[in-house]
């Protein structure tokens, strides 16, 4: 399993084995020249902007131009998350999110010719993910890599693992699955055997909350953040090679191996 580390800044990249960059971060979005990076990396459409006040997300056309300019090895489709709070905020259903995501995948790959764009399977309930697999297959949009969306903000590890496992069982064997915003607890389960790759930027949250708890909000320099980054990378790289600690039993309950 490969792990890609998210960052909103340039300075951490030199310390990261693999990198996930959002098209919405300023050093990508506002850059005039191609961003050069010497390690494996991926790009997403800046879906995190939807949780912020207003909506600073790029349009699908702007995202296409960013992909053309920077030419990432892998770019994920312009997808629509299915978290209930986001669906309520923007007024769409899970079914509509799936259809909009699939249309954008087709647009980016066919109209713009961006074959480095890979689809994202969206849903909230397990049945929705499985129905979306059928739609993706029938529309010819089953790409070599397929990301599983709307799992990063769930609290129940066993539910996330069940979704990942069932998606894995229902896609063709040649499809390599990617998990968005994977929690470290999932890396202690069989999920890491179902996923070919995953990403997270939670190291920056750990650094922030540590400063908050210890009343050190003024400690916000690179030297202050670097230890959290290095500790996180070491922890993740260790977890992805260690045997899993937890698994789902026949009843879908998470327990010790």
Protein Blocks (a to p, Z undefined) as FASTA:
>chain_A
ZZddddfbfklmmmpfbdcddfkbmklmmpcbdcddfbdcdddehlmmmmpghjfbdcfk
lmmmmmmmnopabdcdddddfbfklmmmnopafklmmmmmmmmmmmmmmmnopakbccdd
ddfbfmlmmmmmmmmmmnopacfbdcdehklmpfblklmmmmmmmmmmmmcfkbccddeh
iafklmmmmklmmpmbdcdfklmmmmmmmmmmnopaklmcfklmmmmmmmmmmmmmmmmm
pccfbdcdfkopacdZZ
